[in-house]
Amino acid sequence: MKHIKMAALGLGLVVAGSTSADTGLITFLGTVSNMTCVVSGGSGSNGAFANFSVSLDPVLTSTLNASGKTANRKGYEVTFSDGKGGSCASATITKAHFRFVGSSPSVNIDGRMKNVLGFTGAQNVEMQMLDDGNNLINLTNHARKDVTLATTGPTSLKFGVQYYATGVATAGNFRSDVIYEAYYD
C-alpha cells in the first residue's frame, strides 16, 4: 500500500505540471509606404540610416573652464536619398522639410542638449546645435529647414554641433540625443 500512495502522488505532480500555461502578447509592427526618401547621416556622421551618430573630438576641461565657453565644433550632414545613393525626388516629391523636435527628452529649456549620462558623465557641459552658417539653433523653437531635392544624387542639409560650458566643466563622457522629423511634398 505504501508503494501505491507514492505512485499516486507522483502522478499528481505530473498532471499538475502539465495543466499550467503561459500567455503573452506578440506585437507585429510594419509600415506600408509610398515614401521614396530615406534620411541618413552624411559627412561627419557614422552614415547610418534613420538613427545615426555624430562623434565630437575630446575637449580639455581647461578649455571649458567658464560658463558660455564653446569648443570643438563638428560639422555634419543630414542626407535625403533613395537609400542607394541616388535622388529621391519624383514627380510628386520635390521638397524635403526637416526640423529638430524641441520636446526631445535631452533638450533643455535653453534649447541645448544636456548630458544624459547624469552624474557619471561630464558635468557643466551641454551641446549646442548650429546651422550651416554657424548660427545657434535653439532646439525649442522647432524651426524647420526646407530644401529642394536634387534630381540626381542625394540632397544634404549641413549642421554643426559644439560643446557648451554651463560652468567649470568636469571630466567625463558626454551623450545626448535629439529627435528629428522629416516630411516631403
N, C-alpha and C positions, 0 to 999 in steps of 0.2 A: 504494500500500500504506500509505503514511503516513496517508492520509485514512481508511482503514478502521479502523486502530487507534484513532484519535481518536474515531470514531463508536462503536466498541465500548466504549471507556472511558466515554463519556457515557451510554450505555445502562445500564451497570453502576451508575452513580451514581443514576440514576432508579429502578432496581429496588431498590437497597439502601435508598433513602429511603422507598419505599412499603411495605416489608415490616416496618418498625418499628411498634410500637403502644404506647399508654399504657394503663395500667389504674389504677383508683382505686376509691373507695368512696363511695357516696351514702347518707347516713343520712336516714331519714324519721322524724319524731317527731310524735306527736299524743297526744291524750287523749280518751277517751270517758268521760263523767262524768254522773252524775245530780245533781251539785252545783248548787244554786240560788244559792249565795252567792259573791260576789266581794269581795276585800279591796282597798280603795283608801285613799289618803291623803286625809284630810278637812281640816278647818280647820287652818291653819298649815303646810300642805304644798303641793306642786305639784298635788295631786289626781289623780295618775296611778293606774291600776290596777296591782296586784301590786307593782311596783318603783317606789316614789315617793321623793321627796327632801324634806328639811326644811332650809331655809337660816336660819342664825343671823345676827344683825346683827354687824358687825365689833366687835371689842373692842380697847381700847388695851393695849399691853404693860404700861403703868404700873398698870393695874387687876389684872393677873395677875402681880404682882411678887414673890410668895412662894408656897411650897407650900401647898396647901389652899384657896387663894382661888378663888372661883367668880364667874361673871359671865354676863350676857345669857341668862337663862332664856328658852326659847322653847317655848310650848305647841303641841301638835299633836294631831290625832286619827287613829285608825285606824278606818275605817268599813267595816261589813259591809252589803252591799245586793244587789239583784238585778242590778246593773250599769246600771240605768236610773233610779236614784234612789228606788226602792221597796224594800219589805221583801223579805228572802229567807227569812223564816220560812214554814214549811209544816206540814202535819200531822205530818211525820216529823222536821223540823228546827226546834227551838225554842231551842237554845242554841249559842253560839259559844265556843270556848276558844282563847285566844291566849297565846303566850309568845315571848320573845326567846330565840334559841339562843346559849347562853353559849360554845359552841365555835366561834362565828364567828371567822374569821381576824383580824378587827380588835379583838376583845375581849381585854384583857389579864387577868392573874391576879387583879387587883384588882376586876374586874367593870366596868371603864370601857372606853371606846372610844379606841384610840390613833390617832394621825395616820398614815395610810397613805402620805403623801407623803414620809416619811423626812426626809433631810437637806435636801431642797428646800422643805419646809414649815415652819410654825411649830414651834418646839422647846419642850419642857417644858409642853406643853398636851395635855390629853385631854378627852373629853366624858363627862359623867355623864348617865345616864337617870334620870328622875323619874316617879313615879306621879301620879295626879290630885290627890293631897294634898301634892305637892311633897316626898315622901319618896324617898330614894335607892333606886334599883333596882340591886342587884348582879347584873349580867347573867350571872355564872357560876352563879347559884342556879337558873336555869331556872324561875323562878316563873311560874305560869300564872294568867291572869286569865280568869274566866268571866263571861259576860253572857247574859241572856235577850234574845233577838231581839225587837225591836218587831214588832207585827203590821201596822203601817202605817209606811212610810218607813224610812230606813236606821237602823242602830244604830251608835253610835260609842263607842270607848274613848278616854279622854283620857290623854295622857302629856306629859312635858316633857323637855327636854334643855338642858344648860348647859356652858359651858367650865369646865374644872378645871385649875388650875396644879399641876404637879408640881415646880416650881422657878420661877426667874425666866423668864418667857415671852420668846421672841424673835419678831420679826415674821415673818409668812409665812402662806400659805394653810393651811387645815385641811380634811381629807376623811377620813371614816370610814364604815363600813357595819356594819349588824348584820342577821343573818338572822332571820326570824320564821317561826313555824309557826302555822297556824290550822286547827282542825278543828271539826266540828259534830255535834250529836246532838239 
